[in-house]
Amino acid sequence: MCLTLSGRHVAAVAQATCIDLRDLDDGQLLGTLNGHTDNVTALTATTGTASPTLISCARDDTVRTWSRQALLNALTQHDQPPAALAAAAIQPPDAGLRLAVSYRDSRIQTFTPTTNQPGPTFDLAHHAAHALAWAPATDGPPDLLYAAPDHTIRTWNPDTSQADHPPLAGHLLAIRSIAACRTPAGRPLAVSGSDDHTVRLWDLTDHELLQTWRHHYSVRAVAAAPTGPDHTLQIASGSADGTVRLWTPNSTKPQGVLHCRQGFIHALAIDPDTPDGPLLATAGDNTLRLWNLHDHTPRSDDLHGHTDIVEALAAWTTPQPTPRSYVASAARDGTIRIWDTAISRCILLLATGTRVRTLTAHPRPDRPAALMTIAGEAGALVVELQLDRL
């Protein structure tokens, strides 16, 4: 579909859920229209007017009309959408968050949302990092862990703009997920899941491989958190066969296998602080399932509401005034849902209109609120949820 905007001949091309605006002469990408949550199937445009309008139809059962101003905005504000996002709390908690956002144009950009100022940028040289995590800090600010194209995990220090440590090598195929954690003694570890069907546990002090655990299929989601009165580190990994396997650092075999019956497991989240004991949230299809980690049993019936695959989860408990636990889920249907785990109900629906790939949540220690970071097709965002009002 061809249009003329500000003297330029532009071609509108459906690209999955997006509409690319390209220069008709050289094919250069000029901008992207985001809004549909399923594949775009048809495009048309008004003709014979001084103000062209683009109309799109998609498999999400919607028809969207794009005004001339919306088209011009896409041309002038074009930027690459994020590929992944990582967030880490900075002490003291009121200092806010330190964010790292990986973009598809091979950049990693850091931000401090409390000051609304961008920090250092790192160029990955023709590769977008689709998995990020902040390493637990020991002395000074934390290093950023990211999945490199050679199937290694590499570190980057945003303050020095240097790779301070050797890469963590061992995976044979692409790394899809990284989680960082600590042992009860405070030793920093990292967990990674890969298309090579393995989960690997890494020591971030000695920079060596501690464990290799195997699935039968690709591993796309990992999570880790200290649980129980002795703060035993619990690790969960989700696979394409619909199972979640539970591990501890010293185990050679899974401590439990959860048959989720949700198809490909895309997302996991552990909340160790719920009033009813440690909780694991799993997502594969368009449903959520909550599990008791102490006995590996379902905590409730499946949670329904999303109309497309859930790709990101976050779980947390607010300590004030009475502990209350929540799970946030983001799906390809362009919505984020906040669930109260005590009643297994959705208490808040956020409509983003575009696909969200990553969520993190950080409860405020002094009030019933949480900072939630969101990254997706439309960009990255930090919001504060005033949970006592829900």
C-alpha positions in Angstrom: 0.0 0.0 0.0 1.5 3.3 -1.1 1.1 6.7 0.4 2.6 10.2 0.0 3.7 11.8 3.3 5.5 15.2 3.4 6.7 14.7 -0.2 8.0 11.1 0.4 6.6 8.1 -1.3 6.0 5.5 1.5 5.0 1.9 1.3 3.0 0.4 4.2 3.9 -3.2 4.7 2.2 -5.6 7.1 4.9 -7.3 9.3 3.2 -9.8 11.7 1.4 -7.6 14.3 3.1 -4.4 13.1 2.9 -2.2 10.0 6.2 -1.1 8.7 6.5 2.2 6.8 9.3 2.0 4.2 10.8 4.3 1.7 9.4 3.3 -1.7 12.6 4.1 -3.5 15.2 2.2 -1.4 13.2 0.1 1.0 14.6 1.8 4.1 12.5 1.3 7.3 11.2 4.8 8.2 8.8 3.9 11.1 6.5 1.3 12.6 2.8 1.4 13.6 2.0 -0.7 16.6 -1.4 -1.5 18.0 -2.7 -4.8 16.7 -2.1 -7.9 18.9 -2.3 -10.5 16.1 -1.2 -10.7 12.5 -2.3 -7.9 10.2 -4.2 -9.4 7.3 -5.2 -6.4 5.1 -4.3 -2.8 4.4 -6.0 -0.1 2.5 -5.8 3.7 2.3 -8.1 6.6 1.4 -7.3 8.3 -1.9 -8.1 11.6 -3.4 -7.7 13.6 -0.2 -5.0 15.8 1.1 -4.9 13.9 4.3 -4.2 10.2 3.7 -5.6 7.7 6.1 -4.4 4.1 6.4 -6.9 1.4 7.5 -5.7 -2.0 8.8 -7.5 -5.3 9.6 -6.0 -8.1 11.7 -6.7 -11.4 13.2 -7.3 -9.8 16.6 -10.8 -9.0 15.3 -10.1 -5.3 15.1 -10.0 -2.7 12.3 -7.8 0.3 13.0 -7.7 3.7 11.3 -4.4 5.5 11.3 -4.6 9.3 10.7 -2.1 11.3 8.8 -0.7 12.7 12.0 -0.3 9.1 13.4 1.6 8.2 10.2 3.8 11.3 10.5 4.5 10.6 14.2 5.7 7.1 13.3 8.1 8.6 10.7 9.6 11.2 13.1 9.7 9.2 16.3 10.9 5.9 14.9 12.9 3.8 17.4 13.6 0.2 17.8 11.3 -1.6 20.2 12.9 -3.2 23.2 14.0 -6.9 23.0 14.3 -7.3 26.8 14.4 -5.4 30.1 16.0 -6.0 33.4 15.5 -4.1 36.7 17.2 -4.2 40.0 16.4 -2.4 43.3 19.0 0.1 44.4 19.5 0.4 48.2 18.1 2.2 50.0 14.8 1.2 48.4 13.5 4.8 48.0 16.3 5.4 45.6 14.2 3.6 43.0 15.3 1.2 40.3 18.2 0.9 37.9 16.9 -0.3 34.5 18.6 -1.9 31.6 16.8 -2.1 28.3 18.0 -4.2 25.3 16.9 -2.9 21.9 16.7 -4.7 18.6 19.2 -2.4 17.1 21.9 -4.0 19.3 22.0 -1.4 22.0 21.7 -1.9 25.8 20.6 1.4 27.4 20.6 2.0 31.2 18.2 4.3 33.0 17.5 5.6 36.5 13.8 6.3 36.4 13.8 8.5 39.6 15.9 11.1 37.8 14.4 10.4 34.3 18.0 10.4 33.0 19.5 7.9 30.6 22.8 6.2 31.7 25.6 4.5 29.8 24.8 2.7 26.5 26.5 -0.5 25.3 26.6 -1.6 21.7 26.5 -5.3 21.1 27.5 -5.1 17.5 24.7 -6.5 15.3 23.0 -8.6 18.0 20.1 -7.9 20.3 20.3 -9.5 23.8 17.0 -11.2 24.4 17.8 -12.2 28.0 19.1 -9.8 30.7 19.6 -9.9 34.5 21.4 -7.8 37.1 24.0 -9.8 39.0 23.5 -9.6 42.8 25.7 -6.8 43.9 28.6 -7.5 46.3 30.7 -4.3 46.5 29.4 -1.4 44.5 26.8 -1.3 41.7 25.8 -4.7 40.1 27.1 -5.9 36.8 24.6 -6.7 34.0 24.4 -10.2 32.6 23.3 -10.6 29.0 22.9 -13.5 26.5 25.5 -13.2 23.8 25.2 -14.5 20.2 28.0 -17.1 20.8 25.7 -18.8 23.4 27.6 -17.4 26.3 26.6 -15.2 29.2 28.7 -12.0 29.4 28.9 -9.3 31.9 29.0 -5.5 31.5 29.7 -2.9 34.1 27.6 0.2 33.2 29.7 2.4 35.5 33.0 1.5 33.8 31.6 0.5 30.4 33.8 -2.6 30.7 33.3 -6.3 30.5 34.9 -7.1 33.9 34.7 -10.9 33.8 35.3 -13.7 31.4 32.2 -15.1 29.5 30.3 -18.0 31.0 30.6 -20.7 28.3 28.8 -24.0 28.0 25.5 -23.7 26.2 25.4 -25.1 22.7 22.4 -23.1 21.4 20.7 -19.8 22.1 20.2 -18.7 25.7 16.5 -17.8 26.2 16.3 -16.8 29.9 18.6 -15.7 32.7 17.9 -15.4 36.4 20.2 -14.1 39.1 20.1 -15.1 42.8 22.1 -15.7 46.0 22.9 -18.7 48.1 21.9 -18.5 51.8 25.5 -17.6 52.5 25.3 -14.7 50.1 27.3 -16.1 47.2 25.9 -14.7 43.8 24.7 -17.2 41.3 23.1 -17.1 37.8 20.7 -19.6 36.2 20.3 -19.9 32.4 17.9 -21.8 30.1 18.7 -22.6 26.5 17.4 -24.1 23.3 20.0 -26.9 23.9 17.5 -28.4 26.4 19.7 -27.6 29.4 19.5 -25.4 32.5 22.9 -24.3 33.9 23.9 -22.9 37.2 26.8 -20.5 37.4 29.0 -19.2 40.2 29.4 -15.5 39.6 32.4 -15.2 42.0 34.6 -17.8 40.5 32.9 -17.6 37.1 32.5 -21.3 36.7 29.8 -23.8 35.9 28.3 -25.5 38.9 25.5 -27.7 37.5 24.0 -28.8 34.2 20.4 -30.0 34.4 18.5 -31.5 31.4 15.1 -31.2 29.9 13.7 -33.1 26.9 13.0 -29.9 25.0 14.0 -26.3 24.7 14.0 -24.3 28.0 12.5 -20.8 27.6 11.9 -19.7 31.2 13.9 -19.9 34.5 13.3 -18.4 37.9 15.1 -18.6 41.3 14.5 -17.4 44.8 15.4 -18.2 48.4 12.4 -20.0 50.1 11.5 -21.3 53.5 12.8 -20.5 57.0 16.4 -21.7 56.0 16.3 -19.6 52.7 16.9 -22.7 50.6 17.5 -21.6 47.0 14.7 -22.9 44.8 15.2 -22.9 41.0 12.4 -23.6 38.5 12.8 -24.2 34.7 10.0 -24.4 32.2 10.2 -26.3 28.9 8.5 -26.8 25.6 7.0 -30.1 26.7 4.8 -28.3 29.2 6.7 -29.3 32.3 8.4 -27.3 35.0 11.3 -28.9 36.9 12.4 -27.8 40.3 16.0 -27.9 41.5 18.3 -26.9 44.3 21.9 -26.0 43.8 23.3 -29.3 45.1 20.8 -31.6 43.3 21.6 -33.7 40.3 18.0 -34.7 39.7 14.9 -32.6 39.8 13.2 -32.2 43.2 9.9 -32.2 41.5 8.3 -32.2 38.1 5.1 -30.2 37.5 2.9 -31.2 34.6 1.4 -27.9 33.8 -0.7 -28.9 30.7 -0.3 -25.4 29.4 1.7 -26.2 26.3 5.1 -24.4 25.8 6.0 -22.8 29.2 6.9 -19.2 28.3 7.1 -17.6 31.8 7.7 -18.4 35.4 7.8 -16.4 38.6 8.5 -17.3 42.2 7.2 -15.4 45.3 8.9 -16.7 48.4 7.0 -14.4 50.8 3.2 -15.2 50.4 1.3 -15.7 53.7 0.5 -19.3 52.6 4.1 -20.3 51.7 6.3 -20.0 48.7 4.3 -19.7 45.4 5.3 -20.5 41.8 3.3 -19.0 38.9 3.5 -20.7 35.5 2.2 -19.6 32.1 2.2 -21.3 28.7 -1.1 -20.8 26.8 -3.5 -18.0 27.7 -3.9 -19.2 31.3 -2.0 -18.9 34.6 -1.5 -21.6 37.2 -0.4 -21.1 40.8 1.5 -23.8 42.6 2.6 -24.4 46.2 6.3 -24.9 46.2 6.5 -26.8 49.4 4.4 -29.8 48.2 4.2 -29.1 44.4 0.4 -29.0 44.3 -1.8 -26.5 42.5 -2.9 -23.6 44.7 -6.1 -22.8 42.7 -7.9 -23.5 39.5 -6.4 -22.1 36.3 -6.7 -18.3 36.1 -8.5 -17.3 32.9 -8.9 -13.9 31.3 -6.2 -13.5 28.6 -7.2 -14.3 25.0 -3.6 -15.0 23.8 -0.4 -16.5 25.0 1.0 -15.2 28.3 4.7 -14.3 27.8 5.7 -12.6 31.0 5.0 -13.0 34.8 6.0 -11.2 38.0 5.0 -12.2 41.5 5.4 -10.3 44.8 4.0 -9.7 48.3 3.5 -6.2 49.8 4.4 -6.2 53.5 2.3 -3.3 54.6 -0.1 -3.0 56.4 -1.0 -6.7 56.0 0.9 -9.0 53.7 -0.9 -9.4 50.4 0.3 -11.3 47.4 -0.1 -10.6 43.7 0.9 -11.9 40.3 1.1 -9.8 37.1 0.7 -11.4 33.7 1.3 -9.9 30.3 0.1 -11.5 27.1 0.1 -11.1 23.3 -3.5 -9.8 23.5 -2.0 -6.4 24.5 -3.1 -6.6 28.2 -1.5 -6.8 31.6 -3.6 -8.4 34.4 -2.9 -8.0 38.1 -4.2 -11.0 40.1 -4.8 -11.2 43.9 -3.5 -14.7 44.7 -5.6 -15.0 47.9 -8.9 -14.9 46.0 -7.5 -16.0 42.5 -9.1 -13.1 40.8 -8.0 -10.4 38.4 -8.3 -7.1 40.3 -6.8 -4.7 37.6 -6.6 -4.8 33.8 -4.1 -2.6 32.0 -4.6 -2.3 28.2 -1.3 -1.6 26.5 -2.6 -2.2 22.9 0.7 -3.8 22.0 2.6 -6.9 22.9 4.5 -6.9 26.3 7.5 -9.2 26.5 8.9 -8.5 30.0 7.6 -7.6 33.4 9.3 -7.1 36.8 7.8 -6.0 40.1 9.4 -4.5 43.2 7.2 -4.1 46.3 7.6 -0.9 48.3 8.8 -1.9 51.9 7.0 1.0 53.6 3.5 1.0 51.9 1.2 -1.2 49.9 2.5 -0.3 46.5 4.9 -1.8 43.9 7.0 -0.4 41.1 6.4 -2.4 37.9 8.6 -2.2 34.9 7.2 -3.1 31.5 8.9 -3.6 28.1 7.3 -4.4 24.8 6.7 -3.4 21.3 5.8 0.2 22.2 8.8 0.8 24.5 9.7 0.6 28.2 7.7 2.0 31.1 7.9 2.2 34.9 4.6 2.5 36.8 3.7 2.5 40.5 0.7 0.4 41.5 -1.2 1.8 44.5 -2.4 -1.6 45.5 -4.4 -0.5 48.6 -6.8 1.2 46.2 -7.6 -2.0 44.3 
